[in-house]
Amino acid sequence: MKLALFDLDNTLLSGDSDFEWAQFLIGKGVLDREVHEARNIEFFEQYKAGTLDIHAFLDFQLAPLSRHSRSELDTWHGEFLATRIRPLISTAARELVAKHAANGDLLAIVTATNSFVTGPIAREFNIPHLIATIPAQENGRFTGQPRGTPSFREGKIVRVDAWLESLGLWLGGFEQSWFYSDSHNDLPLLEKVTNPVAVDADATLAEAAARRGWPHISLRA
């Protein structure tokens, strides 16, 4: 068996689903534009710079989920998927996933973005496994806090290892393993697979990929 892991934002998607979700809620008037837009942009820039405090970001990103019912959130997400996410999915991204699926590889998206936002996107790609930051719930409502280890930087390794262990597998046991990512924040997991692939990479990752002889591909439309 072979393993194919995919980062989501700016990798399979030609954009960032976390950022787009907040902007979507701002556009609907659910979040105050003046208060949230600048903060959303600030966190996005910190992520790109490698200085993001994941816990501060999750406090910001998960709080809106706690203020609304799940049915209301699900209705909004259907609109979000149709208007904001599908336009960010290129034919090349779909074909890459389909190629690995046709080869019988074990597929998973591994993303720092929370599972409420990313679950329907994983289903859109027909990827059966999702390793994402988990928003905590109580009595059917989100609490605004994360549960367990955030799927970010070294946390992605922790979460992938736990997932594979639950299947009776381990990362080193695969004949071949791939991880596709755009971000230098994913270098820890890229270094763990047999086939790391940079995808439309940021400058830091592009430099590291060139230095190490890793392939660098584009999935942009």
Protein Blocks (a to p, Z undefined) as FASTA:
>chain_A
ZZddddfehplpgcdfklmmmmmmmmnomacfklmmmmmmmmmmmmmnopacfklmmmmm
mmmmmmpcfklmmmmmmmmmmmmmmmmpcfklmmmmmmmmmnopacddddfbdfklmmmm
mmmnopabdcddddddeehiaehiaehjddehjlmmmmmmmmmmmnopafklpfbacddd
fbfklmmmmmmpmbdcdehiafklmmmmmmnopacddfbZZ
